């Protein structure tokens, strides 16, 4: 199941949503997105799934995990 909430920004979640992060970047017209997470999630590799997709698609991004 895949769901999109639009309130007021767009939130995509569900099975396969991370694999489509490049489409979200394109949808917003971003040329250099900022990826924000925390050290806890980073330590178990959760954000890496998303940044791997961005890397594969050649999308440059900034990464911040100092929350």
C-alpha positions as CSV (number, residue, x, y, z in Angstrom):
1,X,0.0,0.0,0.0
2,X,1.2,3.5,-0.9
3,X,-0.3,6.7,0.5
4,X,0.3,10.4,-0.2
5,X,-0.6,13.1,2.4
6,X,-0.6,16.7,1.3
7,X,-0.7,18.7,4.5
8,X,0.7,21.4,3.7
9,X,3.8,19.7,2.3
10,X,3.8,16.3,0.6
11,X,4.6,13.2,2.6
12,X,5.1,9.9,0.8
13,X,5.2,6.7,2.8
14,X,4.5,3.0,2.5
15,X,6.1,0.1,0.7
16,X,8.6,1.3,-1.8
17,X,8.4,5.0,-0.9
18,X,12.2,5.2,-0.2
19,X,12.9,3.8,-3.7
20,X,11.0,6.7,-5.2
21,X,12.8,9.5,-3.3
22,X,14.4,10.7,-6.6
23,X,10.8,11.3,-7.9
24,X,10.0,13.4,-4.8
25,X,13.2,15.5,-5.4
26,X,12.1,16.0,-9.1
27,X,8.6,16.9,-8.1
28,X,9.8,19.7,-5.9
29,X,12.2,20.9,-8.6
30,X,15.1,20.6,-6.2
31,X,18.6,20.6,-7.5
32,X,20.4,20.0,-4.2
33,X,18.1,18.6,-1.5
34,X,19.0,18.7,2.2
35,X,18.7,15.3,3.8
36,X,18.0,15.6,7.6
37,X,18.1,12.7,10.1
38,X,19.4,11.9,13.5
39,X,22.4,10.0,14.7
40,X,20.3,7.1,16.0
41,X,18.7,6.4,12.7
42,X,22.0,7.0,10.9
43,X,23.7,4.5,13.2
44,X,21.4,1.7,12.1
45,X,21.6,2.6,8.4
46,X,18.0,3.8,7.8
47,X,19.0,7.0,5.9
48,X,21.5,5.1,3.8
49,X,18.6,3.4,1.9
50,X,17.5,6.8,0.8
51,X,20.9,8.3,0.1
52,X,21.8,5.2,-1.9
53,X,18.9,5.9,-4.3
54,X,20.0,9.5,-4.6
55,X,23.6,8.4,-5.3
56,X,22.4,5.9,-7.9
57,X,20.4,8.6,-9.7
58,X,23.4,11.0,-9.5
59,X,21.5,13.5,-7.4
60,X,23.8,15.6,-5.2
61,X,22.5,16.4,-1.7
62,X,23.7,17.7,1.6
63,X,23.4,15.4,4.7
64,X,22.8,16.6,8.3
65,X,22.5,14.2,11.2
66,X,23.5,16.4,14.1
67,X,20.1,16.6,15.8
